[in-house]
Amino acid sequence: MRNFLFKLSTLLCLLSPTQVLAVDENGWVEGRIREMTLREKIGQMMMVGIYGDRITVSEAKYLVDNSIGNIILFDQNITDEDQLAGMTAYLQEAVTVNSGIPLIIAVDQEGGVVNRIGKVSGLKYTRHNANTLGKTFEIAPKKARSALFNANLALGKRMQELGINMNLAPVLDLAPEESSYIHSRSYGSSPEIVAAAALSVVSGLKATNIISTGKHFPNLGYSIEDSHHTLPVINRRVSDLKKYEFLPFIKLKDDIDAIMIGHVLVPELDRKYPASLSKNVINILRTEIGFSGLIISDDLKMKALTHSYTVPEIGIRSVLAGNDILLAAWEKQSQLQMIDSIEKAVQRKVISEEQIDESVARILSIKYKYLIDRQ
């Protein structure tokens, strides 16, 4: 592990100052965008999965050749602490040395049933479901805030040691009924408790320089269906959404780094498109709620979308809707098909390059804030 990190730091020192450092964030971000081709910009918008627990030379070459800017890790990628730390270091080395732009390496580390690094973290806290933790806020809110902050402070430190810099958590969904498929992953049915618990999570992660992600806007809590298998439909009035479901997102909009959009159809918001493909829904998040950070799609290979749309349609519509990062844990062929379709859509003026630039600027701003060493 030390050899990986030493080699990485040595190679970074050999890069020119414009590749790693800049006078300020805007200068670095704008400079990088000016240097990028359209294809490289689209690569920065992709978050892809990888296969197995080792990175081959050909896998690394694929990431470099396609300027992939973000990786998501799953259970299949993790066997033990040394393997994970070595793999993430190698990934960063391979990509950063070629582009001068570090990778976002993300996991779904909610805890409980979604516990990607629990087996290698050494932290007992990761076994607990969010719903169980949310109940402690009803009994002793002050102690609960402190405990959840400290738990995520410890988690963030372990994530840093393992080479992971983004957590696709906390869940901001309200789950008022046990029949909800996301019930155990939700901090509860009270917007105030969910927001308080999530803020404690975000604060602990941020204190250790981990990027946090709230999910799943506009809300999956009233669904009994799993979007991995089908498209949930939630018939909630706009007035109720604003009064309840939107509140955690509103309360955390200035604290959280990213928000994930769910695959759910809410006819009162958009009768035609699921939230993840809906410009109307994402406009609400941007304009009415006032969120200015990163917007990430949920995994685009889920059957909630693929039952009705082709890979090119999903890619183009995701961008048109306003997603900054497209989570595409498909095999390479589908990833490349998506990149190709977006590139052609920009060339045909279906998607403006200005919109691509805006998304890339948000991505690079987060990377500058969390991943660039300016000492």
Sine and cosine of phi, psi and omega as CSV:
sin_phi,cos_phi,sin_psi,cos_psi,sin_omega,cos_omega
0.00,0.00,-0.69,0.72,0.00,-1.00
-0.88,0.47,-0.60,0.80,0.02,-1.00
-0.89,0.46,-0.65,0.76,0.05,-1.00
-0.86,0.52,-0.76,0.64,-0.08,-1.00
-0.93,0.36,-0.60,0.80,0.03,-1.00
-0.90,0.43,-0.70,0.71,0.00,-1.00
-0.89,0.46,-0.66,0.75,0.00,-1.00
-0.89,0.46,-0.75,0.66,-0.03,-1.00
-0.90,0.43,-0.59,0.80,0.03,-1.00
-0.90,0.43,-0.70,0.72,-0.01,-1.00
-0.92,0.40,-0.61,0.79,0.02,-1.00
-0.90,0.44,-0.57,0.82,0.02,-1.00
-0.91,0.41,-0.42,0.91,-0.01,-1.00
-0.99,0.16,-0.25,0.97,0.01,-1.00
-0.94,0.33,0.46,-0.89,0.04,-1.00
-0.94,0.34,0.41,-0.91,-0.03,-1.00
-0.83,0.55,-0.57,0.82,-0.02,-1.00
-0.94,0.35,-0.32,0.95,0.00,-1.00
-0.99,0.15,-0.46,0.89,-0.08,-1.00
-0.89,-0.46,-0.67,0.75,-0.12,-0.99
-0.88,-0.48,0.31,-0.95,0.10,-1.00
-0.44,-0.90,0.21,-0.98,-0.02,-1.00
-0.89,0.45,-0.66,0.75,0.01,-1.00
-0.49,-0.87,0.08,-1.00,-0.06,-1.00
-0.87,0.50,-0.75,0.66,-0.03,-1.00
-0.87,0.50,-0.66,0.75,0.01,-1.00
-0.89,0.46,-0.69,0.72,0.01,-1.00
-0.91,0.41,-0.74,0.67,-0.04,-1.00
-0.89,0.46,-0.77,0.64,-0.03,-1.00
-0.90,0.44,-0.62,0.79,0.02,-1.00
-0.90,0.44,-0.68,0.73,0.00,-1.00
-0.91,0.42,-0.68,0.73,-0.02,-1.00
-0.89,0.45,-0.64,0.77,0.02,-1.00
-0.88,0.47,-0.53,0.85,-0.05,-1.00
-0.99,0.15,-0.29,0.96,-0.12,-0.99
-0.99,0.10,0.56,-0.83,0.23,-0.97
-0.98,0.18,0.22,-0.98,0.07,-1.00
-0.85,0.52,-0.68,0.74,-0.02,-1.00
-0.88,0.48,-0.65,0.76,0.02,-1.00
-0.92,0.39,-0.60,0.80,0.04,-1.00
-0.90,0.45,-0.70,0.71,0.01,-1.00
-0.89,0.45,-0.61,0.79,0.06,-1.00
-0.86,0.51,-0.60,0.80,0.05,-1.00
-0.90,0.43,-0.40,0.92,-0.02,-1.00
-1.00,0.07,-0.12,0.99,-0.06,-1.00
-1.00,-0.06,0.69,-0.73,0.19,-0.98
-0.86,-0.50,0.92,-0.40,-0.14,-0.99
-0.89,-0.46,0.38,-0.93,0.12,-0.99
-1.00,-0.02,0.31,-0.95,0.05,-1.00
-0.79,-0.61,0.31,-0.95,-0.09,-1.00
-0.97,-0.24,0.69,-0.73,0.11,-0.99
0.97,0.23,-0.09,-1.00,-0.07,-1.00
-0.94,-0.33,0.28,0.96,0.09,-1.00
-0.68,-0.73,0.55,-0.83,0.04,-1.00
-0.97,-0.24,0.88,-0.47,0.03,-1.00
-0.99,0.12,0.22,-0.98,0.05,-1.00
-0.88,0.48,-0.65,0.76,-0.02,-1.00
-0.92,0.38,-0.59,0.81,0.05,-1.00
-0.91,0.42,-0.70,0.72,0.02,-1.00
-0.90,0.44,-0.64,0.77,0.01,-1.00
-0.89,0.45,-0.64,0.77,0.04,-1.00
-0.86,0.50,-0.71,0.70,0.00,-1.00
-0.89,0.45,-0.69,0.73,-0.01,-1.00
-0.93,0.38,-0.74,0.67,-0.06,-1.00
-0.88,0.47,-0.49,0.87,-0.03,-1.00
-0.96,-0.26,0.19,0.98,0.09,-1.00
0.80,0.60,0.60,0.80,-0.01,-1.00
-0.90,0.45,0.77,-0.64,-0.11,-0.99
-0.98,-0.20,-0.19,0.98,-0.14,-0.99
-0.50,-0.87,0.62,-0.79,-0.03,-1.00
-0.81,-0.58,0.61,-0.79,0.17,-0.99
-0.89,-0.45,0.72,-0.70,0.00,-1.00
-0.97,-0.23,0.62,-0.79,0.05,-1.00
-0.86,-0.51,0.00,-1.00,-0.02,-1.00
-0.82,0.58,-0.63,0.78,-0.06,-1.00
-0.90,0.44,-0.30,0.95,-0.03,-1.00
-1.00,-0.02,-0.04,1.00,-0.17,-0.99
-0.80,-0.60,0.86,-0.51,0.08,-1.00
-0.89,-0.46,-0.72,0.69,0.04,-1.00
-0.46,-0.89,0.09,-1.00,-0.11,-0.99
-0.88,0.48,-0.76,0.65,-0.04,-1.00
-0.90,0.43,-0.67,0.75,0.02,-1.00
-0.87,0.49,-0.72,0.70,-0.05,-1.00
-0.92,0.40,-0.72,0.69,-0.01,-1.00
-0.89,0.45,-0.64,0.77,0.03,-1.00
-0.92,0.39,-0.65,0.76,-0.02,-1.00
-0.92,0.40,-0.70,0.71,-0.01,-1.00
-0.92,0.39,-0.59,0.81,0.04,-1.00
-0.90,0.43,-0.67,0.75,0.02,-1.00
-0.91,0.42,-0.65,0.76,0.05,-1.00
-0.87,0.50,-0.73,0.68,0.00,-1.00
-0.88,0.47,-0.68,0.73,-0.02,-1.00
-0.88,0.48,-0.77,0.64,-0.08,-1.00
-0.87,0.50,-0.68,0.73,-0.08,-1.00
-0.99,0.12,-0.72,0.69,-0.11,-0.99
-0.92,0.39,-0.63,0.78,-0.01,-1.00
-0.89,0.45,-0.54,0.84,-0.02,-1.00
-0.99,0.11,-0.58,0.81,-0.10,-1.00
-0.95,-0.30,-0.36,0.93,-0.12,-0.99
0.97,0.24,0.09,1.00,-0.02,-1.00
-0.86,-0.52,0.87,-0.50,-0.04,-1.00
-0.93,0.36,0.38,-0.93,0.07,-1.00
-0.99,0.16,0.60,-0.80,0.38,-0.93
-1.00,0.09,0.83,-0.56,0.06,-1.00
-0.90,-0.43,0.92,-0.40,-0.18,-0.98
-0.90,-0.44,0.43,-0.90,0.19,-0.98
-0.65,-0.76,0.38,-0.92,0.20,-0.98
-1.00,0.03,1.00,-0.02,0.01,-1.00
-0.92,-0.39,0.96,0.28,0.03,-1.00
-0.99,0.16,-0.51,0.86,-0.17,-0.99
0.99,-0.10,0.27,-0.96,0.00,-1.00
0.94,0.35,-0.82,-0.57,-0.08,-1.00
-0.95,0.30,-0.33,0.94,0.05,-1.00
-0.90,-0.44,1.00,-0.03,-0.27,-0.96
-0.68,-0.73,0.92,0.40,-0.17,-0.99
-0.87,0.49,-0.69,0.72,-0.08,-1.00
-0.95,-0.31,0.20,0.98,-0.02,-1.00
-0.83,0.56,-0.62,0.78,-0.07,-1.00
-0.95,0.31,-0.29,0.96,0.01,-1.00
-0.89,-0.45,0.03,1.00,-0.07,-1.00
-1.00,0.10,-0.49,0.87,-0.07,-1.00
0.96,0.28,0.28,0.96,-0.05,-1.00
-0.92,-0.38,0.86,-0.51,-0.01,-1.00
-0.91,0.41,-0.50,0.87,-0.03,-1.00
-0.81,0.58,-0.54,0.84,-0.12,-0.99
-0.91,0.41,-0.22,0.98,0.01,-1.00
-0.97,0.22,-0.31,0.95,-0.15,-0.99
-1.00,0.07,0.73,-0.69,0.10,-1.00
-0.95,0.32,0.46,-0.89,0.02,-1.00
-0.87,0.50,-0.62,0.79,-0.05,-1.00
-0.89,0.46,-0.61,0.79,0.06,-1.00
-0.91,0.41,-0.67,0.74,0.01,-1.00
-0.92,0.40,-0.60,0.80,0.00,-1.00
-0.88,0.48,-0.54,0.84,0.00,-1.00
-0.91,0.41,-0.45,0.89,0.01,-1.00
-0.93,0.37,-0.40,0.92,0.04,-1.00
-0.94,0.35,-0.44,0.90,0.04,-1.00
-0.96,0.29,-0.47,0.88,-0.08,-1.00
-1.00,-0.03,-0.76,0.65,-0.06,-1.00
-0.60,-0.80,0.98,0.19,-0.13,-0.99
-0.86,0.51,-0.63,0.77,-0.03,-1.00
-0.91,0.41,-0.73,0.68,0.02,-1.00
-0.91,0.42,-0.59,0.81,-0.01,-1.00
-0.91,0.41,-0.68,0.74,0.04,-1.00
-0.86,0.51,-0.74,0.68,-0.03,-1.00
-0.89,0.45,-0.69,0.73,-0.03,-1.00
-0.91,0.42,-0.67,0.74,-0.03,-1.00
-0.94,0.33,-0.60,0.80,0.08,-1.00
-0.88,0.48,-0.77,0.64,-0.04,-1.00
-0.90,0.44,-0.60,0.80,0.02,-1.00
-0.90,0.44,-0.66,0.75,-0.01,-1.00
-0.99,0.17,-0.37,0.93,0.17,-0.99
-0.90,0.43,-0.71,0.70,0.04,-1.00
-0.91,0.41,-0.64,0.77,0.03,-1.00
-0.89,0.45,-0.71,0.71,0.00,-1.00
-0.86,0.50,-0.65,0.76,0.04,-1.00
-0.89,0.46,-0.66,0.75,0.02,-1.00
-0.92,0.38,-0.62,0.78,0.03,-1.00
-0.88,0.47,-0.68,0.74,0.04,-1.00
-0.87,0.49,-0.69,0.72,0.00,-1.00
-0.90,0.45,-0.48,0.88,-0.02,-1.00
-1.00,-0.03,-0.02,1.00,0.05,-1.00
0.99,0.10,0.32,0.95,0.02,-1.00
-0.97,-0.24,0.73,-0.69,-0.08,-1.00
-0.85,-0.53,-0.01,1.00,0.06,-1.00
-0.68,-0.73,0.72,-0.69,0.13,-0.99
-0.95,-0.32,0.82,-0.57,0.07,-1.00
-0.99,0.13,0.91,0.42,-0.04,-1.00
-0.28,-0.96,0.38,-0.93,0.23,0.97
-1.00,-0.04,0.28,-0.96,0.12,-0.99
-0.97,0.24,0.76,-0.65,0.02,-1.00
-0.94,-0.33,0.07,1.00,0.00,-1.00
-0.92,0.39,0.62,-0.78,0.17,-0.99
-1.00,0.00,0.73,-0.69,0.00,-1.00
-0.80,-0.60,1.00,0.06,-0.08,-1.00
-0.96,0.28,-0.30,0.95,-0.07,-1.00
-0.81,-0.59,0.59,-0.81,0.00,-1.00
-0.92,0.40,-0.33,0.94,0.02,-1.00
-0.95,0.30,-0.26,0.97,0.03,-1.00
-0.88,0.48,0.71,-0.70,-0.03,-1.00
-0.93,0.36,-0.27,0.96,-0.02,-1.00
-0.96,-0.26,0.22,0.98,-0.13,-0.99
-0.82,0.57,-0.77,0.64,-0.06,-1.00
-0.93,0.38,-0.36,0.93,-0.03,-1.00
-1.00,-0.03,-0.09,1.00,-0.01,-1.00
-0.99,-0.15,0.55,-0.83,0.05,-1.00
-0.97,0.24,-0.06,1.00,0.09,-1.00
0.63,-0.77,-0.28,-0.96,-0.06,-1.00
-0.97,-0.25,-0.19,0.98,-0.01,-1.00
-1.00,0.02,0.84,-0.54,0.04,-1.00
-0.84,0.54,-0.59,0.81,-0.03,-1.00
-0.93,0.38,-0.69,0.73,0.00,-1.00
-0.93,0.36,-0.69,0.72,0.02,-1.00
-0.86,0.51,-0.70,0.71,0.00,-1.00
-0.91,0.42,-0.67,0.74,-0.01,-1.00
-0.91,0.42,-0.69,0.72,0.02,-1.00
-0.90,0.43,-0.71,0.70,-0.03,-1.00
-0.90,0.44,-0.63,0.78,0.01,-1.00
-0.90,0.44,-0.60,0.80,0.06,-1.00
-0.90,0.44,-0.65,0.76,0.04,-1.00
-0.89,0.46,-0.77,0.64,-0.03,-1.00
-0.87,0.50,-0.68,0.73,-0.03,-1.00
-0.90,0.45,-0.66,0.75,0.04,-1.00
-0.91,0.42,-0.67,0.74,0.02,-1.00
-0.92,0.40,-0.68,0.73,-0.05,-1.00
-0.90,0.43,-0.56,0.83,0.01,-1.00
-0.91,0.42,-0.32,0.95,0.04,-1.00
-0.93,-0.36,0.27,0.96,0.10,-1.00
0.93,0.38,0.58,0.82,0.08,-1.00
-0.97,-0.26,0.74,-0.68,0.03,-1.00
-0.96,0.27,0.74,-0.67,-0.02,-1.00
-0.95,-0.32,0.43,-0.90,-0.06,-1.00
-0.67,-0.74,0.89,-0.47,0.08,-1.00
-1.00,0.08,0.59,-0.81,-0.03,-1.00
-0.47,-0.88,0.43,-0.90,0.09,1.00
-0.83,-0.56,0.95,-0.31,-0.01,-1.00
-0.93,0.38,0.66,-0.76,0.10,0.99
-1.00,0.08,-0.26,0.97,0.11,-0.99
0.46,-0.89,0.69,-0.72,0.03,-1.00
-0.94,-0.34,0.01,1.00,-0.19,-0.98
-0.90,0.45,-0.43,0.90,-0.02,-1.00
-1.00,-0.02,0.11,0.99,-0.02,-1.00
-0.99,-0.12,0.66,-0.75,0.13,-0.99
-0.99,-0.14,-0.03,1.00,-0.05,-1.00
-0.97,-0.26,0.55,-0.84,-0.03,-1.00
-0.99,-0.12,0.84,-0.54,-0.06,-1.00
-0.93,0.37,-0.17,0.98,0.13,-0.99
-0.90,0.43,-0.43,0.90,-0.13,-0.99
-0.90,-0.43,-0.48,0.88,-0.03,-1.00
-0.39,-0.92,0.19,-0.98,-0.02,-1.00
-1.00,0.00,0.92,-0.39,0.08,-1.00
-0.93,0.37,0.57,-0.82,0.09,-1.00
-0.85,-0.53,0.83,-0.56,-0.03,-1.00
-0.88,-0.47,0.89,-0.45,-0.01,-1.00
-0.99,-0.12,0.99,0.16,0.03,-1.00
-0.89,-0.45,0.65,-0.76,0.05,-1.00
-0.95,0.32,0.50,-0.87,0.00,-1.00
-0.85,0.52,-0.65,0.76,-0.01,-1.00
-0.88,0.48,-0.61,0.79,0.03,-1.00
-0.95,0.31,-0.64,0.77,0.04,-1.00
-0.86,0.52,-0.70,0.72,-0.01,-1.00
-0.93,0.38,-0.54,0.84,-0.06,-1.00
-0.98,0.19,-0.50,0.86,-0.09,-1.00
-0.85,-0.53,-0.96,0.29,-0.18,-0.98
-0.86,0.51,-0.60,0.80,-0.05,-1.00
-0.97,0.26,-0.33,0.95,-0.16,-0.99
-0.86,0.51,-0.72,0.70,0.03,-1.00
-0.86,0.52,-0.61,0.79,0.02,-1.00
-0.93,0.38,-0.62,0.79,0.03,-1.00
-0.91,0.42,-0.71,0.70,-0.06,-1.00
-0.92,0.39,-0.48,0.88,-0.06,-1.00
-0.97,-0.24,0.08,1.00,-0.15,-0.99
-0.86,0.50,-0.48,0.88,-0.02,-1.00
-0.99,-0.10,-0.10,1.00,-0.06,-1.00
-0.95,-0.31,-0.51,0.86,-0.11,-0.99
-1.00,-0.02,0.55,-0.84,-0.09,-1.00
-0.99,0.12,-0.57,0.82,-0.09,-1.00
-0.58,-0.82,0.42,-0.91,0.09,-1.00
-0.75,-0.66,0.74,-0.67,0.03,-1.00
-1.00,-0.06,0.68,-0.73,0.03,-1.00
-1.00,-0.09,0.75,-0.66,-0.03,-1.00
-1.00,0.08,0.34,-0.94,0.12,-0.99
-1.00,-0.02,1.00,0.00,-0.02,-1.00
-0.50,-0.87,0.65,-0.76,0.05,-1.00
-0.99,-0.12,0.85,-0.52,0.06,-1.00
-0.88,-0.48,1.00,-0.07,-0.12,-0.99
-0.81,0.59,-0.51,0.86,0.01,-1.00
-0.93,0.37,-0.32,0.95,0.03,-1.00
-0.98,-0.21,-0.61,0.79,0.02,-1.00
-0.34,-0.94,0.90,-0.43,-0.07,-1.00
-0.97,0.22,-0.32,0.95,-0.12,-0.99
-0.98,-0.22,-0.73,0.68,-0.17,-0.99
-0.94,-0.33,0.60,-0.80,0.18,-0.98
-0.86,0.51,0.39,-0.92,-0.07,-1.00
-0.80,0.60,-0.67,0.74,-0.06,-1.00
-0.91,0.41,-0.32,0.95,0.02,-1.00
-0.92,-0.40,0.19,0.98,-0.14,-0.99
-0.97,-0.26,0.89,-0.45,0.10,-1.00
-0.91,0.42,-0.57,0.82,0.01,-1.00
-0.87,0.49,-0.72,0.70,-0.04,-1.00
-0.92,0.39,-0.72,0.70,-0.03,-1.00
-0.93,0.36,-0.52,0.86,0.10,-1.00
-0.89,0.46,-0.59,0.81,0.06,-1.00
-0.88,0.47,-0.70,0.72,0.01,-1.00
-0.89,0.45,-0.64,0.77,-0.02,-1.00
-0.97,0.24,-0.76,0.65,-0.18,-0.98
-1.00,-0.05,-0.75,0.66,-0.05,-1.00
-0.98,0.22,-0.70,0.72,0.00,-1.00
-0.99,0.12,-0.49,0.87,0.09,-1.00
0.99,0.10,0.47,0.88,0.01,-1.00
-0.99,0.12,0.79,-0.62,-0.05,-1.00
-0.91,-0.41,0.06,1.00,-0.04,-1.00
-1.00,0.08,-0.35,-0.94,-0.03,-1.00
-0.96,0.28,0.67,-0.74,0.14,-0.99
-0.92,-0.39,0.81,-0.58,-0.07,-1.00
-0.87,-0.50,0.70,-0.71,0.10,-1.00
-0.97,0.26,0.46,-0.89,0.25,-0.97
-0.93,0.37,0.15,-0.99,-0.10,-0.99
-0.84,0.54,0.87,-0.50,-0.12,-0.99
-0.96,0.27,-0.16,0.99,0.01,-1.00
-1.00,0.07,-0.02,1.00,-0.02,-1.00
-0.90,0.43,0.52,-0.86,-0.07,-1.00
-0.92,0.39,-0.30,0.95,0.09,-1.00
-0.83,0.56,-0.50,0.87,0.03,-1.00
-0.97,-0.23,-0.71,0.71,-0.15,-0.99
-0.93,0.36,-0.30,0.95,0.11,-0.99
-0.91,0.42,-0.44,0.90,-0.14,-0.99
-0.87,-0.50,-0.30,0.95,-0.11,-0.99
-0.74,-0.67,0.49,-0.87,0.10,-0.99
-0.99,0.15,0.21,-0.98,0.02,-1.00
-0.85,0.52,-0.75,0.66,0.04,-1.00
-0.86,0.50,-0.65,0.76,0.02,-1.00
-0.89,0.46,-0.68,0.73,0.00,-1.00
-0.89,0.46,-0.70,0.71,0.00,-1.00
-0.88,0.47,-0.77,0.64,-0.05,-1.00
-0.91,0.42,-0.72,0.70,-0.03,-1.00
-0.92,0.39,-0.55,0.84,0.05,-1.00
-0.88,0.48,-0.69,0.73,0.01,-1.00
-0.94,0.35,-0.73,0.68,0.00,-1.00
-0.85,0.52,-0.55,0.83,0.00,-1.00
-0.93,0.37,-0.48,0.88,0.02,-1.00
0.88,-0.47,0.21,0.98,0.10,-1.00
-0.94,0.34,0.70,-0.72,0.05,-1.00
-1.00,0.06,-0.68,0.73,0.03,-1.00
-0.90,-0.44,0.76,-0.65,0.01,-1.00
-0.97,-0.23,0.94,-0.35,0.00,-1.00
-0.99,0.15,0.95,-0.33,-0.10,-0.99
-0.77,-0.64,1.00,0.05,-0.06,-1.00
-1.00,0.04,0.50,0.87,0.08,-1.00
-0.95,0.31,0.07,-1.00,0.20,-0.98
-0.95,0.33,0.25,-0.97,-0.13,-0.99
-0.84,0.54,-0.63,0.78,-0.05,-1.00
-0.85,0.52,-0.69,0.72,0.01,-1.00
-0.95,0.30,-0.58,0.81,0.07,-1.00
-0.86,0.50,-0.73,0.69,0.00,-1.00
-0.92,0.40,-0.59,0.81,0.05,-1.00
-0.88,0.47,-0.64,0.77,0.02,-1.00
-0.92,0.38,-0.72,0.69,0.02,-1.00
-0.86,0.50,-0.71,0.70,0.00,-1.00
-0.87,0.50,-0.69,0.72,-0.06,-1.00
-0.92,0.40,-0.62,0.79,0.03,-1.00
-0.93,0.37,-0.68,0.74,0.02,-1.00
-0.86,0.50,-0.72,0.70,0.01,-1.00
-0.91,0.41,-0.59,0.81,0.02,-1.00
-0.90,0.43,-0.59,0.81,0.06,-1.00
-0.93,0.36,-0.68,0.73,0.01,-1.00
-0.89,0.46,-0.53,0.85,0.02,-1.00
-1.00,0.04,0.04,1.00,0.01,-1.00
0.94,0.34,0.28,0.96,0.12,-0.99
-0.94,0.34,-0.64,0.77,0.13,-0.99
-0.91,-0.42,0.70,-0.71,0.01,-1.00
-0.99,0.13,0.58,-0.81,0.05,-1.00
-0.93,0.38,-0.42,0.91,0.06,-1.00
-0.88,0.47,-0.62,0.78,0.04,-1.00
-0.92,0.39,-0.65,0.76,0.06,-1.00
-0.86,0.52,-0.72,0.70,-0.01,-1.00
-0.87,0.49,-0.63,0.78,0.00,-1.00
-0.90,0.44,-0.68,0.73,0.02,-1.00
-0.91,0.40,-0.70,0.72,0.00,-1.00
-0.90,0.44,-0.60,0.80,0.04,-1.00
-0.88,0.47,-0.65,0.76,0.03,-1.00
-0.91,0.42,-0.68,0.74,0.01,-1.00
-0.89,0.46,-0.73,0.68,-0.03,-1.00
-0.92,0.38,-0.55,0.84,0.04,-1.00
-0.89,0.46,-0.66,0.75,0.06,-1.00
-0.91,0.42,-0.67,0.75,0.01,-1.00
-0.91,0.42,-0.63,0.78,0.04,-1.00
-0.90,0.44,-0.66,0.75,-0.05,-1.00
-0.92,0.39,-0.66,0.75,-0.15,-0.99
-0.96,-0.28,-0.47,0.88,-0.23,-0.97
-0.90,-0.44,-0.20,0.98,-0.01,-1.00
-0.99,-0.10,0.82,-0.57,0.04,-1.00
-0.99,0.14,0.92,-0.38,-0.05,-1.00
-0.96,-0.27,0.25,0.97,-0.01,-1.00
-0.97,0.23,0.00,0.00,0.00,0.00
